[in-house]
Amino acid sequence: MPKNSVFLLFHTIHDVLRAEKIMKERGAAYELVPVPRNLSSDCGMAIRLDDDPKDIGQYVDGIEIAGSFSFDGAVYKRLEP
């Protein structure tokens, strides 16, 4: 897993799939992954991005994110909305 990844957590699998569809349409580099053990969510899947956290909004507009976390290879840090 690359350093400086961003994990997006969602409330439902439906939200994950909607976000994935938007990201695919917009050419985002992403990966569907199980929610890391250090994090929790109502849904068991998350989206991992290698993009700058400032750019996340362009991919998921209209979809509520349960949480977003940066990962530097060792530590998860909650990102502000």
DACOR-V307434 format. One line per field, one symbol per residue. ss: DSSP state (h for helix, s for strand, l for the rest). burial: # if it has 9 or more other C-alpha atoms within 8 Angstrom, else .. A space follows every 10 residues. Layout:
# DACOR-V307434
ss: ???
burial: ???
This chain:
# DACOR-V307434
ss: llllssssss llhhhhhhhh hhhhhlllls ssssllllll llllsssssl llhhhlhhhh llllssssss sllllsssll l
burial: ...####### #.#.##.### .##......# ....#..... #.#.###### #....#..## ....###### ##...#.... .
